[in-house]
Every structure is written in C-alpha cells, then in structure tokens.
Amino acid sequence: MTTEPQDPRLHALVEGIVRIAGGDLSTRIPPSMDRDDVAAVIAGINLMADDLQTIYQELEERVESRTAMLRAAQVELERTALTDPLTQLANRTALNAVLGHELDESARGEMPPALLLLDLDSFKGINDSLGHSAGDDVLRLIAQRLQEAVRENDTVARLGGDEFAVLLPKTNLVRARRVANRILKALTESLEVGDLRITCGASIGLRIADAGQSVEDLVMEADTAMYAAKAQPHGSIKVFEPALLYARRLQSVLVTELREAIRQDQLVLHYQPIIELTNGRIEGVEALVRWNHPERGLLYPDQFIQLAEETGMIVDLGHWVLRHAVRQLRNWQLASQVDDSFNVRVNISSTELQNLELIEHVRDILRETGVDAANLIIELTESMAVNGGDLDQYSMTGLRRLGIQLEIDDFGTGYSSISYLRTLPVNVVKIDRSLISDLGGDEKDTNFVEAVLHLIHACGLKALAEGIETAEQAEILTRMGCTSGQGYYFGRPSPPDAIAAMVGNWKPRGR
C-alpha cells in the first residue's frame, strides 16, 4: 500500500491557524499559487487575520483614548475637590492636606509652618447694599490680591464665605508678620467693582505651628487669634497666645449660659426716660436689656450683645426684649400710670430686621397685649437704615404699615450725606451724643447742631437728642427747637417701678 506525500501547505495552514487562535494576529500563512480548496482556505484565513488585526488595533486605540479621558476626568475631579469654585483658590480640604504635610516635615526637624486666617471687614454690608453678584466679584479680587502678596510656594485658600487662609511653609514669626502686614496693605487699596470703588480690609489671626501639633489644633488656634483680631479696630493682626484660648472657652460657656438665660427669664429690662424738653414731661422710655447672671451679677449689654450677634441668638434675644417691653407698657397702661400717648422704644439689630418673621412677630405681640402700634417705636442704627438691602426695606415698610414709628439711632456717626432723610420711612431722628458733648462750649459745634436740627425739621421729622448731661445742654437744645431729650441729666436706666414713680411725680413747669 502506497501513501501519497502530505501537502506541505496543510502543515503551514494548521500552524498558522494555531498561532492566530493564540493571539498572534500578525501571523500570515504563505499564500498558494494553486487554485484549489487549500489555496482558498489559506487566502480566507489570511483575510480574516487582516480583519481581526484591524479590529484589535481600533479597539486598542479606543481603550487608550477612553483610559486617557478617564484619567483626565479623575484629575479634574481631584482638582475640583481641592479647589474653591468661585475664586479658584485651594479649598479647606486642600489646605488641610498641605498643612498635614508641613506639620510632618516640622516633626522631622524642619522649620514650622505659619497659618494666617483672614476675615474680611464689613463684607456683609457689601453683599447687602450691592448684591451677591458684586460680593462675588469682591471675593475674586481679594483672592487675586492675596496671591500677589505671597510667594509662589505659599498656599492661599478660601475656607468659605469671606474667610481666607494663607499657609507659609518653613517660616518664622518675623516673616509671618511681614507677610500679614503686606496682605493688610494690599487689601486696604480700593477695589474696582463695576463703576464703584470699594475698600475692604481684613482682620488676621496668626499662628506659628508647634512641634507635634495637629492640623485641627493649628486651625482652631489661628481661628481663635482671628476672632481676637476682629474684636480690635479694623485691620488688626493678632498672634495666638494661650490666654486667647482660655478667653474663647470662657466665651463658649457664656454662649450656653446666655441661651439658658433667655429660656429661664434671667434677663431684665431697665428703662431710660425720654423727656419733652419744653415742659419736662416724660413722654416715653427706651427699653435697655440687662442680664441678671446667677454668678456674675448684673451684666450690661456690652458684655453679651456682641456675643448674641455672633452666635445668632440676637433674634431670640430681640424677641424677648420686644415682647417684655410691650407687656410692661401695657401693665403701666392698665394701672393708669401712663397716658395714652406714652411710648416705649426698642432697639433691633440688622439680623432681626432681615428676619422674615419680624413683622408677624411684632403683629402677634401687639395683638396679644392690646397695645396700640403708635405707642411702639423701633430704633434702627443709621447704617441699617441707609445701607439696608431689599429685605431691610421690606421690613421697614411693613413695620410702618402696622402703624409703628421708626427712629434712626446714633444719627451723625456714619454718613456725610444726609439727603436720605427725605426718602426713608422713619418718624424720629435721634442725634448721637457725640454731636452734643461740647454743646455750649464751642460755637462751631453749637451752629452745627442747630443746622442738623433745621435739616431734620425740614424733612418733616421729629428730633431727639441723646446723651444730655447738663442743664445747659438741655436749655440750648430746647432753644434750638429740639423737641425731645434723653440722658443722665434727666434719669438713668431704671426698673419699671422707678419709672412709674417718676411719671407720677411729674408736674408741669411753673406749678
């Protein structure tokens, strides 16, 4: 039996198929010049390998492209996660990461980092008067100024709102102070926002890190120094010291105690008489809050009002004062200790004025007590009345519609232009004590006060002078046509019973 010799093309065909199946798509089977079935299979396999190689290359290119896109997206995601979207500065997360690295370096013997925390002065007024869009422009300009004031390897971050941070790696107190002063100088230069030029300073807290200190402690202590700087005149720098931490912890305790004081009626109201200058009659009172602290005794407003404003408790505190002052007026009325024209004045803060519940709250108190709205006078500071935004104007208009009188307090301390008196929905202007302190002693001061009174009267408003301490001041103001006065000359803030006695003992002059 004879065996036909094996076709070598079959061996090459099988070997080529095996290699292609194994993933070597560059394999090609030597083509056959014959025109038989084997040649056709070889040609088909080679064509299939060409197609597979093309598809694979396209697939690889697509995978590489998608991988590059994913990597770019991840980089952008990481950048976004570490960047403040408004200013494009580092955010709090990025700052903490850099701080952690610098503190680790310091623990290994390198010079420590310094952290500066900045809070812009009067930024809320910019937002309220110019709008949030202008406020955002200011923040972007501030960010640019900060970056220009530091070195390239320093980190500038925005922590939120109008609070910024600057990290100075491997530095000392002398250089850190120098940078802080440079920043303050840069921020005191005016900013161009649209057609306006705005000045926006800052308060800075500075902390040089201690060896082994944590990120959280460093930030907290720099923050403590910043709050101490804010309590000083604008544009202050405060270096952290342990006593500041003690004071802040004490303040934290005071916050808790004040919250309890409002709930447990530890607050009391004293009332300072408002006098008709022509006849000495007590026409009304101003309600002034005191805190009858169980351990520290009677505390005056300057010891807790700012704390209430910083913590947001000023709204609850203001509600308490308003409610109790109007109730006391009603008690005097029911006891026939005051006449129907007797009024009570209550100060409210800018936070209260912007509270959407203010008008409804006042309406409820008047309805609850039965007091006529005309007997309630609400005092606003000059800056609140002039710089207030839409919400402030809404509240002032709403209060006037209730029949309540509005009074500008501290007039003459904040604005050179007083043309706004013609347009504001107010009834009374209280002239600040600083304008009458030298009344009678300096002819220029006397002439100035007289001019102010003429302007107030020309606007159809009533004038009240506060801080009257002498009979001479009272006499001069009466002669000038000032209708009402307030001050120690007439009486200090007193409990309700003392006020009732003063009203009862009043007799018209000449009798």
Secondary structure, DSSP 4 states (H G I P E B T S, - for coil): ---PPPPHHHHHHHHHHHHHHTT-TT--PPP-SS-SHHHHHHHHHHHHHHHHHHHHHHHHHHHHHHHHHHHHHHHHHHHHHTB-TTT-SB-HHHHHHHHHHHHHHHHTTSPPPEEEEEEETTHHHHHHHH-HHHHHHHHHHHHHHHHHHS-TTSEEEEEETTEEEEEE-S--HHHHHHHHHHHHHHHHS-EEETTEEE---EEEEEEEPPTT--HHHHHHHHHHHHHHHHTSSSS-EEE--HHHHHHHHHHHHHHHHHHHHHHTT-EEEEEEEEEETTT--EEEEEEEEEEEETTTEEEPGGGTHHHHHHHTTHHHHHHHHHHHHHHHHHHHHHTT-S-TT-EEEEE--HHHHT-TTHHHHHHHHHHHH---GGGEEEEEEHHHHHH--HHHHHHHHHHHHHT-EEEEEEETSS-S--GGGGTS--SEEEE-HHHHTTTTT-HHHHHHHHHHHHHHHHTT-EEEEE---SHHHHHHHHHHT--EEESTTT---B-HHHHHHHHHH---TT-
